[in-house]
């Protein structure tokens, strides 16, 4: 029997939290809510097991959701869906740069929120078994990615990647030598269609570039203007 996904919601709108908890229950997810960033950090600290996903509002009393996210990413690797009440693109981009896996503008329809959560949870193999053979390993330069084990290494150094970053790197490695469109990466790595003015994949790619460079992986992600992204061996002629 499949484990019921455990979702932590951090939002100071109590009525919204109650609505989401009830709706998620109808979708086979168990949820609980806290109403400040401090409470979210405490809940993660005290939980016997890490929740399967976190829904984190940007605008929270006390510590902001963005400040909390930076602290969370330093210790935990659970999928994080940011809620941006102001709807400002800068909030969304900053959240992604700090390590959020995806974002959703408020007011958000519960059905859309569930769809985003399912996409995040699929990447963590919580709601579905991985569709990749356990022996699928990709190599380029110093980079090795084990799709079945969901690990990526540069030489002997393990890369610390979010779920979204791992999936994007996986898709780029699968397509070695070919450009992958932004729309394709959004659908395959984030589990949703590319939206107008959507910068999520671009921000994830930017973070990946920094991590690959810091790890001296010997590969780089090139931009093909108007086409997408291409993973390139630094030493290839």
C-alpha positions in Angstrom: 0.0 0.0 0.0 1.4 3.4 -1.0 2.4 5.8 1.8 0.1 8.8 2.1 2.2 11.9 1.3 2.8 14.2 4.2 2.6 17.9 3.3 3.5 20.8 5.6 1.8 24.2 4.8 3.3 27.4 6.1 0.8 30.3 5.5 -0.7 32.9 7.9 -4.1 32.7 6.2 -5.8 30.3 8.6 -8.9 29.9 6.5 -6.9 29.1 3.4 -4.9 26.5 5.3 -8.1 24.8 6.6 -9.4 24.7 3.0 -6.2 23.2 1.7 -5.9 20.6 4.4 -9.5 19.5 3.7 -9.0 19.4 0.0 -5.6 17.6 0.1 -7.3 15.0 2.3 -9.7 14.3 -0.6 -6.7 13.9 -2.9 -5.0 11.3 -0.7 -2.5 13.6 1.0 -2.2 14.3 4.7 -1.5 18.0 5.5 -1.0 20.1 8.5 -0.4 23.9 8.8 1.7 26.4 10.7 1.3 30.1 10.4 4.8 31.5 10.6 8.2 30.8 9.3 9.5 30.2 12.8 6.8 27.6 13.3 7.7 25.9 10.0 11.4 25.7 11.0 10.4 24.3 14.4 8.1 21.8 12.8 10.9 20.5 10.6 13.3 20.4 13.5 10.9 18.4 15.7 9.4 16.1 13.1 10.4 12.5 13.5 10.5 12.3 9.7 10.9 15.1 7.2 7.6 15.9 5.4 7.3 14.9 1.8 6.8 18.5 0.6 6.5 22.0 2.0 4.1 24.7 0.8 5.7 28.0 1.9 4.2 31.5 1.6 6.5 34.3 0.8 4.7 36.9 3.0 4.8 35.6 6.6 4.8 37.5 9.9 8.3 37.7 11.5 10.8 35.9 9.4 9.8 36.0 5.7 9.2 32.9 3.7 12.3 33.7 1.6 14.5 34.0 4.7 13.1 30.7 6.0 13.8 29.0 2.7 17.4 29.9 2.8 17.6 28.3 6.3 15.6 25.3 5.2 17.8 24.6 2.2 20.9 24.6 4.4 19.6 21.5 6.3 16.7 19.8 4.5 16.2 18.7 0.9 12.4 18.2 0.7 10.5 19.7 -2.3 9.4 23.3 -1.7 6.5 25.0 -3.5 6.5 28.8 -2.9 3.3 30.8 -2.8 3.7 34.4 -3.9 0.8 36.6 -2.8 2.2 39.8 -4.2 2.5 38.2 -7.6 5.8 40.0 -8.2 8.2 38.2 -10.6 11.1 39.2 -8.5 9.7 37.3 -5.5 9.3 34.2 -7.6 12.8 34.4 -9.1 14.4 35.1 -5.7 12.5 32.1 -4.3 13.8 29.8 -7.0 17.3 31.2 -6.6 17.2 30.3 -2.9 16.2 26.8 -3.7 12.5 26.5 -4.2 11.5 23.8 -6.6 8.5 25.7 -8.0 6.2 28.6 -7.3 2.5 29.4 -7.6 0.9 32.9 -7.5 -1.9 33.6 -5.0 -4.8 33.3 -4.9 -4.2 29.8 -6.0 -6.9 27.3 -6.8 -6.6 24.1 -4.7 -6.7 22.0 -7.8 -3.8 23.8 -9.3 -1.8 23.5 -6.0 -2.5 19.8 -5.9 -1.3 19.4 -9.5 2.0 21.2 -8.6 2.5 19.1 -5.5 1.9 15.9 -7.4 4.6 16.9 -9.9 7.0 17.6 -7.1 6.2 14.4 -5.3 6.6 12.3 -8.5 10.2 13.5 -8.7 10.7 12.3 -5.1 9.2 8.9 -6.1 6.6 9.3 -3.4 3.4 9.1 -5.5 4.8 7.0 -8.3 7.7 4.6 -8.8 10.6 6.0 -10.9 10.1 5.4 -14.6 13.9 5.2 -15.1 15.7 1.8 -15.1 17.9 1.5 -12.0 21.0 1.0 -14.2 20.6 4.2 -16.2 23.8 6.1 -15.7 25.0 9.1 -17.8 28.5 10.5 -18.0 30.0 13.6 -19.5 33.2 15.3 -18.6 33.7 14.6 -14.8 30.0 14.4 -14.3 28.2 11.2 -13.6 24.4 11.0 -13.0 22.7 7.9 -11.7 19.1 8.2 -12.7 17.9 5.2 -10.7 19.7 6.2 -7.5 19.0 9.9 -8.1 22.5 11.0 -7.4 24.9 13.2 -9.4 28.7 13.4 -8.9 31.7 15.3 -10.2 34.5 12.8 -9.7 34.1 11.7 -6.1 32.1 14.8 -5.0 28.4 14.4 -4.7 26.4 17.4 -6.0 23.6 18.7 -3.7 20.7 19.3 -6.1 17.1 20.2 -5.6 14.6 17.8 -7.3 14.1 20.3 -10.1 17.8 20.8 -10.7 18.3 17.0 -10.8 15.6 16.5 -13.3 16.8 19.3 -15.6 20.4 17.9 -15.5 19.0 14.4 -16.2 17.1 15.6 -19.3 20.1 17.6 -20.6 22.3 14.5 -20.2 19.8 12.3 -21.9 19.9 14.7 -24.9 23.7 14.9 -25.1 24.6 16.9 -28.2 21.0 18.1 -28.7 19.4 21.3 -27.6 16.4 20.9 -25.2 13.7 23.5 -25.5 12.6 25.5 -22.4 9.0 24.2 -22.9 10.3 20.6 -22.9 12.3 21.1 -19.8 9.4 22.7 -18.0 7.1 19.8 -18.9 9.6 17.0 -18.2 11.4 18.4 -15.2 8.8 20.5 -13.5 5.8 18.5 -14.6 3.7 21.4 -16.0 3.3 23.4 -19.1 5.5 26.5 -19.7 3.6 29.6 -18.8 3.8 33.1 -20.2 6.7 35.0 -18.6 7.8 31.8 -16.8 11.4 32.0 -15.6 11.5 28.9 -13.5 13.6 26.7 -15.7 16.0 29.6 -16.4 16.6 30.2 -12.7 17.1 26.5 -12.1 19.6 26.4 -15.0 21.5 29.4 -13.5 21.8 27.5 -10.1 22.9 24.4 -11.9 25.6 26.3 -13.8 27.1 27.6 -10.5 27.0 24.2 -8.9 28.7 22.5 -11.9 31.4 25.2 -12.0 32.1 25.0 -8.3 32.4 21.2 -8.5 34.7 21.4 -11.5 32.4 19.0 -13.4 34.0 19.8 -16.7 30.7 20.5 -18.4 28.7 23.7 -19.0 25.1 24.5 -19.9 25.0 26.7 -23.1 22.0 28.8 -24.0 20.8 28.5 -27.6 18.8 31.7 -28.0 15.3 31.1 -29.0 15.8 27.3 -28.9 16.7 26.2 -25.4 19.7 24.7 -23.5 22.5 22.4 -24.4 24.9 20.5 -22.1 28.5 20.7 -23.4 31.7 19.0 -22.5 34.2 21.8 -21.7 37.0 19.8 -23.3 35.2 18.7 -26.4 36.5 20.3 -29.6 
